[in-house]
Amino acid sequence: MRKSSKALNPSLPILLLSLSLATEAQASSLETSLRPHARPGPSLATVPVERAAQGSAPAALVTVSAEVPSVGASLRPNARPEALTRAARAELPVVQAAANPEFDRWVRGFRSRALSRGITPATFDRAFRSATFLPDVIAKDRNQAEFTMGVGDYIGRTVSDTRVSNGRAAYSKERRTLEAVGRHYGVQPQYIASIWGMESNYGTNRGETPLISAMATLAYEGRRANFYEQQLMALLRVVQHGDTTPERMVGSWAGAMGHTQFMPTSYEAYAVDATGDGRRDIWADDPADALASTAAYLNKFGWVSGQPWGMEVILPRGFDYNLVNGTKKMPSDWARLGVRPAQGEMRDYGSARLMMLSGADGPAFLVFKNFDVIKRYNNADSYALAVGLLGDRIAGAGPLANDFPRGERGLKRSERRELQALLNRRGYDTGGVDGILGSKSVNAIRAYQRSIGEVPDGYPSLGLLNELRS
């Protein structure tokens, strides 16, 4: 077992000196979470690490090579974008395996494909020695509930006082690792810690589902066969390289794994070895490799060192809500429009857009490029906001000046379609009735709100829908 960071000699802190990636990937436009978006082609990650254990050799150069398939913009679990992270909901363990001759036949066919792609017979047989068909995984994949929790309740759960307190304790325990990888990758360490908290409650809820069985089950089932077969192939390469064993390779039913819940192909492309043991071990009790891998991921997609993710702001009376979620401006330009910081000062860190997630009754934020980088981890505004707020609280900030309203749920897809239909019926063109509230729908909502004397914030609330129904 690897030594934990607590066993390190305090006089020899971890020093992450350099990162060399033989194959660089350009960050594409922010359309979907890059959670399982892997770099095309072979990848070579090299991380020199100073061994800090007493009596260890000088800095060792650790090289990890992995063949990474090109998977395009695949998504992590289907319902992930607005769903609670695993740290905010207990993941029910997958129950019993079931005999399935058809699954066994599929495995035999997959074995031939895996061997043709470089997996050795010994690796495959070892990985599949205990692999079984898991009907519960298919049931979960087919029955993902539509997420309708309001932003206020979501932030209340994910950035709770308990989560903040636990985060500060976890940060204190892993301070040297977090600050070392933060310096190396230019990412403020509190945000690495907050992703850790969001994804696995600081390592306490990493998932218990056997991943070889889960990915094989989903690949066999066929709804997203190509995607899950790619994840399964990546897991086999991990086993073949020796980063971990099939028995230790556990995670969520949909494939996310380790302290910070990397998908297998994303792990192949971005994970790093921060401890110098030759393995990128994001499953170990010592979170060093996982935390460094998360920092490397954020760095890869353009994290701006020293820039905040965003800041809470106060809007002036009579503010033009057409500017919300619109054109980016420098903070000094927003200030000339009467926008002021809720706390602290508003510096020109870079261009920022004005974001409101619960209309005029909730808080407003200026969000910078780093907010969008967080969304490469999970493409949801509510998730990125929770990561930012949790990181700020871990670093000592207080709660929001203007909190979110609580007890308000979001609209279901059917209700969003109904909202569009009712607006169209009253002469406010939404550009279609598809349940996707784009700019045309938001403008239609604003026009209707003006007609009834409400603040035209464009927010699609349940109250607005009920008003249209009446």
Secondary structure as UniProt FT lines:
FT   HELIX           5..7
FT   TURN            10..11
FT   STRAND          20..21
FT   TURN            35..36
FT   STRAND          41..49
FT   TURN            54..55
FT   STRAND          60..68
FT   TURN            78..79
FT   TURN            81..82
FT   HELIX           86..88
FT   HELIX           101..116
FT   TURN            117..118
FT   HELIX           121..127
FT   HELIX           135..142
FT   HELIX           151..158
FT   HELIX           161..173
FT   HELIX           175..185
FT   HELIX           189..200
FT   TURN            201..204
FT   STRAND          209..210
FT   HELIX           211..221
FT   TURN            223..224
FT   HELIX           225..241
FT   TURN            246..248
FT   STRAND          250..251
FT   TURN            253..254
FT   TURN            258..261
FT   HELIX           264..270
FT   TURN            282..283
FT   HELIX           288..300
FT   TURN            301..302
FT   TURN            305..306
FT   STRAND          310..314
FT   TURN            317..318
FT   HELIX           321..323
FT   TURN            324..325
FT   HELIX           331..336
FT   TURN            337..338
FT   STRAND          340..341
FT   STRAND          352..355
FT   HELIX           359..361
FT   STRAND          364..367
FT   HELIX           369..374
FT   TURN            375..377
FT   HELIX           381..394
FT   TURN            395..396
FT   HELIX           413..425
FT   TURN            426..427
FT   HELIX           439..451
FT   TURN            452..453
FT   HELIX           462..469
//
